Amino acid sequence: MTDKINNNTTDNSDRLQIIKSRMSERLLTVADMLGTAGDNLKVADVGCDHGYVSIYLLLKEIATKAIAMDVRKGPLSGAEKNIAEFGLSQSISTRLSDGLTALKEGEANSVIIAGMGGKLMMRLLSDVSLSKLGIERAVLQPQSELDLFRQFLRDNNYQILEERVIFEDGKYYFPTKVSFANGDSSFNKVLSQVEEELVSKCGCDDARARDICNKFGEHNLLSKDEALKAYLEHGKEVLESVIGNLDPDAHSERYNQVNREIEDIVAALKLID
């Protein structure tokens, strides 16, 4: 049974526990990666669905303002009801928008986009000028095309600050914290460090090392994330089953592709074991 909010008697800490109980581990991780209490962020929550992320950010005092945005009217209507239930209608607004196109300059300095395909997310980030809008940081969680998405960030000189691996309901998710502002170049050193280790310890060439970082995330590899290890081991098992059913002569292109994917996983596992 869902807890009900009484705006006259329920204090902020109780509201925070209630909203946490309605959120998945994935969404809680995405929200917490954005910042800490007292950051006073103004957040654009793209693809807001129920509006839970915006509500959580306000109650945890990570953000002081939020705009819950969605391209569909249905989720926005539901988000409005939830925002009102938590007594936050003055601090969280809703807006019909395809990505960030309806956002005005200065309305937000940070963004959350989670649960969309990588190519769609790349399009949404490319449709607007993030610097002109005043967006400095984001947490982004693409559902697919992870390697293309990470390379997109690099091609646009965005800094990957942090990565996580979340296993939930039988699926793996890879939320990534990104800086769009010019800043500390030490985060590029993480990429260089991991690539150098892949070359020296695993025998990869430079291009292969970059491909592996794009696939699995340099911060995840550097931290030797246990969830990443489980993800890699499962992927290796699946691919070995696939390649066992392929004739290397009759299906040479597919066989070589799968074999290369296995070799990438083996190199990544060697780095984190």
C-alpha positions as CSV (number, residue, x, y, z in Angstrom):
1,M,0.0,0.0,0.0
2,T,1.4,3.4,-1.0
3,D,2.1,5.8,1.8
4,K,-0.1,9.0,1.7
5,I,1.2,12.5,2.2
6,N,-0.4,14.8,4.7
7,N,1.0,18.2,3.9
8,N,0.1,19.5,7.3
9,T,1.8,16.8,9.4
10,T,4.4,15.0,7.3
11,D,7.9,16.4,7.8
12,N,10.6,16.6,5.1
13,S,12.5,13.5,6.3
14,D,9.3,11.4,6.2
15,R,8.5,12.7,2.7
16,L,12.0,11.8,1.6
17,Q,11.6,8.2,2.9
18,I,8.2,7.9,1.1
19,I,9.5,9.1,-2.2
20,K,12.5,6.7,-1.9
21,S,10.1,3.8,-1.3
22,R,8.5,4.6,-4.7
23,M,11.8,4.8,-6.7
24,S,13.9,2.0,-8.1
25,E,17.6,1.7,-7.2
26,R,18.4,2.8,-10.7
27,L,16.6,6.1,-10.3
28,L,17.9,6.7,-6.8
29,T,21.5,6.2,-8.1
30,V,20.9,8.6,-11.0
31,A,19.5,11.3,-8.7
32,D,22.3,10.9,-6.1
33,M,25.0,11.1,-8.7
34,L,23.9,14.5,-9.8
35,G,25.0,16.3,-6.6
36,T,24.8,16.5,-2.8
37,A,22.7,18.5,-0.3
38,G,23.3,22.2,-0.5
39,D,24.4,22.2,-4.2
40,N,21.3,24.4,-4.9
41,L,20.9,23.0,-8.4
42,K,18.3,24.0,-10.9
43,V,17.4,20.8,-12.7
44,A,15.8,19.9,-16.0
45,D,14.4,16.3,-15.6
46,V,14.0,15.1,-19.2
47,G,11.6,12.2,-19.7
48,C,10.4,12.7,-16.2
49,D,7.7,10.0,-16.1
50,H,6.2,10.1,-12.6
51,G,8.3,13.1,-11.6
52,Y,9.9,11.1,-8.7
53,V,13.4,12.2,-9.5
54,S,12.6,15.9,-9.4
55,I,10.7,15.4,-6.1
56,Y,13.6,13.4,-4.6
57,L,16.1,16.1,-5.6
58,L,14.1,18.8,-3.9
59,L,13.4,16.9,-0.8
60,K,17.1,15.9,-0.4
61,E,18.0,19.5,-1.0
62,I,20.3,18.7,-3.9
63,A,18.2,21.1,-6.0
64,T,16.1,24.2,-5.2
65,K,14.2,24.2,-8.5
66,A,13.3,21.6,-11.1
67,I,11.4,21.4,-14.4
68,A,9.9,18.0,-15.0
69,M,9.8,17.6,-18.8
70,D,8.3,15.0,-21.1
71,V,7.3,14.7,-24.7
72,R,4.0,13.1,-23.7
73,K,1.1,14.7,-21.9
74,G,0.2,11.6,-19.9
75,P,3.3,11.4,-17.8
76,L,3.3,15.1,-17.3
77,S,-0.3,14.9,-15.9
78,G,0.8,12.1,-13.5
79,A,3.9,14.0,-12.5
80,E,1.9,17.1,-11.7
81,K,-0.3,15.1,-9.3
82,N,2.7,13.6,-7.6
83,I,4.4,17.0,-7.3
84,A,1.3,18.4,-5.7
85,E,0.9,15.5,-3.4
86,F,4.4,16.3,-1.9
87,G,3.6,20.0,-1.7
88,L,6.2,21.0,-4.2
89,S,4.2,22.7,-6.9
90,Q,5.9,26.0,-6.2
91,S,9.4,24.5,-6.7
92,I,8.8,22.0,-9.5
93,S,7.1,22.9,-12.7
94,T,6.1,20.6,-15.6
95,R,6.6,21.3,-19.3
96,L,5.8,19.5,-22.5
97,S,9.0,19.3,-24.4
98,D,10.9,17.2,-26.9
99,G,14.1,16.9,-24.9
100,L,15.4,20.3,-23.9
101,T,14.0,22.3,-26.8
102,A,11.4,24.0,-24.6
103,L,14.0,25.0,-22.0
104,K,14.9,28.7,-21.8
105,E,18.3,30.2,-21.1
106,G,19.2,30.2,-17.4
107,E,16.3,28.1,-16.2
108,A,18.5,25.1,-15.4
109,N,22.2,24.4,-14.8
110,S,21.9,20.7,-14.7
111,V,20.1,17.9,-16.5
112,I,19.0,14.3,-15.8
113,I,18.1,12.1,-18.8
114,A,17.6,8.4,-18.0
115,G,16.1,5.4,-19.7
116,M,16.3,6.4,-23.3
117,G,18.2,4.8,-26.2
118,G,21.7,6.1,-26.7
119,K,21.1,7.5,-30.2
120,L,18.0,9.3,-29.0
121,M,19.9,10.8,-26.1
122,M,22.7,12.0,-28.5
123,R,20.0,13.7,-30.6
124,L,18.5,15.4,-27.7
125,L,21.8,16.8,-26.5
126,S,22.7,17.9,-30.0
127,D,19.3,19.7,-30.6
128,V,20.2,22.6,-28.3
129,S,23.3,24.6,-27.3
130,L,24.0,23.4,-23.8
131,S,26.4,26.2,-23.1
132,K,23.9,28.8,-24.2
133,L,21.2,27.3,-22.0
134,G,23.7,27.4,-19.0
135,I,23.8,23.6,-18.5
136,E,27.0,22.6,-16.7
137,R,26.5,19.1,-15.5
138,A,24.2,16.0,-16.1
139,V,23.6,12.5,-15.2
140,L,22.8,10.5,-18.3
141,Q,21.7,6.8,-18.4
142,P,21.4,5.5,-21.9
143,Q,19.7,2.1,-22.4
144,S,21.6,1.2,-25.5
145,E,24.5,2.1,-27.9
146,L,26.8,2.7,-24.8
147,D,30.0,2.7,-26.9
148,L,28.7,5.2,-29.4
149,F,27.3,7.3,-26.6
150,R,30.6,7.5,-24.7
151,Q,32.5,8.3,-27.9
152,F,29.9,11.0,-28.6
153,L,30.7,12.6,-25.3
154,R,34.4,12.5,-26.1
155,D,33.9,13.9,-29.6
156,N,32.1,16.9,-28.0
157,N,34.8,17.5,-25.4
158,Y,32.4,16.6,-22.5
159,Q,34.1,15.2,-19.4
160,I,33.0,11.9,-17.9
161,L,33.3,12.5,-14.2
162,E,31.8,9.3,-12.7
163,E,30.2,6.0,-13.8
164,R,28.3,3.3,-12.0
165,V,26.9,-0.1,-12.9
166,I,23.5,-1.0,-11.5
167,F,21.9,-4.5,-11.8
168,E,18.2,-4.3,-11.4
169,D,15.3,-6.6,-12.5
170,G,17.7,-8.8,-14.5
171,K,19.2,-5.9,-16.4
172,Y,22.4,-3.8,-16.2
173,Y,22.4,0.0,-16.3
174,F,25.3,2.4,-16.7
175,P,24.5,5.9,-15.4
176,T,27.2,8.4,-16.2
177,K,27.9,11.8,-14.6
178,V,29.1,14.4,-17.2
179,S,30.4,17.9,-17.1
180,F,29.6,20.2,-20.0
181,A,31.7,23.0,-18.6
182,N,35.4,23.6,-19.2
183,G,37.1,22.3,-16.0
184,D,39.5,19.9,-14.4
185,S,41.2,17.9,-17.1
186,S,42.2,15.2,-14.5
187,F,39.2,13.2,-15.6
188,N,40.7,12.8,-19.0
189,K,43.7,11.3,-17.2
190,V,41.5,8.5,-16.0
191,L,40.8,7.6,-19.6
192,S,44.5,7.8,-20.4
193,Q,45.5,5.7,-17.4
194,V,43.0,2.9,-18.2
195,E,44.0,2.9,-21.9
196,E,47.7,2.7,-21.0
197,E,47.0,-0.3,-18.7
198,L,45.0,-2.1,-21.4
199,V,48.0,-1.6,-23.7
200,S,50.7,-2.7,-21.2
201,K,48.8,-5.5,-19.4
202,C,46.4,-6.8,-22.0
203,G,48.4,-6.3,-25.3
204,C,45.8,-4.0,-26.8
205,D,46.7,-1.4,-29.4
206,D,45.5,2.2,-28.8
207,A,42.4,1.8,-30.9
208,R,41.4,-1.4,-29.2
209,A,42.0,0.2,-25.8
210,R,39.7,3.1,-26.6
211,D,37.0,0.7,-27.9
212,I,37.1,-1.2,-24.6
213,C,36.8,2.0,-22.6
214,N,33.8,3.1,-24.7
215,K,32.1,-0.3,-24.2
216,F,32.6,-0.6,-20.5
217,G,33.6,2.8,-19.1
218,E,37.0,3.7,-17.9
219,H,35.8,4.7,-14.4
220,N,34.1,1.4,-13.9
221,L,37.3,-0.4,-15.1
222,L,39.5,1.6,-12.8
223,S,37.3,1.1,-9.8
224,K,37.2,-2.7,-10.5
225,D,33.4,-2.5,-10.1
226,E,32.0,-5.9,-8.9
227,A,28.8,-5.4,-10.9
228,L,30.9,-4.7,-14.0
229,K,32.8,-8.0,-13.4
230,A,29.5,-9.9,-13.2
231,Y,28.3,-8.1,-16.4
232,L,31.4,-9.1,-18.2
233,E,31.4,-12.7,-17.0
234,H,27.8,-13.1,-18.1
235,G,28.5,-11.5,-21.5
236,K,31.5,-13.8,-22.0
237,E,29.4,-16.8,-21.2
238,V,26.6,-15.8,-23.7
239,L,29.1,-15.0,-26.5
240,E,31.0,-18.3,-26.0
241,S,27.6,-20.1,-26.4
242,V,27.0,-18.1,-29.6
243,I,30.4,-18.7,-31.1
244,G,30.2,-22.4,-30.3
245,N,27.2,-22.6,-32.7
246,L,29.0,-20.8,-35.6
247,D,30.9,-22.3,-38.4
248,P,34.1,-20.2,-38.7
249,D,34.2,-20.8,-42.5
250,A,30.5,-20.5,-43.3
251,H,29.9,-17.6,-41.0
252,S,33.4,-16.0,-41.0
253,E,32.3,-12.4,-40.6
254,R,29.9,-13.1,-37.6
255,Y,32.4,-15.5,-36.1
256,N,35.2,-12.9,-36.2
257,Q,32.9,-10.2,-34.8
258,V,31.9,-12.4,-31.8
259,N,35.4,-13.5,-31.2
260,R,36.6,-9.9,-31.1
261,E,33.8,-9.1,-28.5
262,I,35.0,-12.0,-26.4
263,E,38.6,-10.8,-26.6
264,D,37.5,-7.3,-25.5
265,I,35.8,-8.8,-22.5
266,V,38.8,-11.0,-21.6
267,A,41.0,-7.9,-21.7
268,A,38.6,-5.9,-19.5
269,L,38.4,-8.8,-17.0
270,K,42.2,-9.1,-16.9
271,L,42.3,-5.4,-16.0
272,I,39.8,-5.6,-13.1
273,D,40.7,-9.1,-11.7
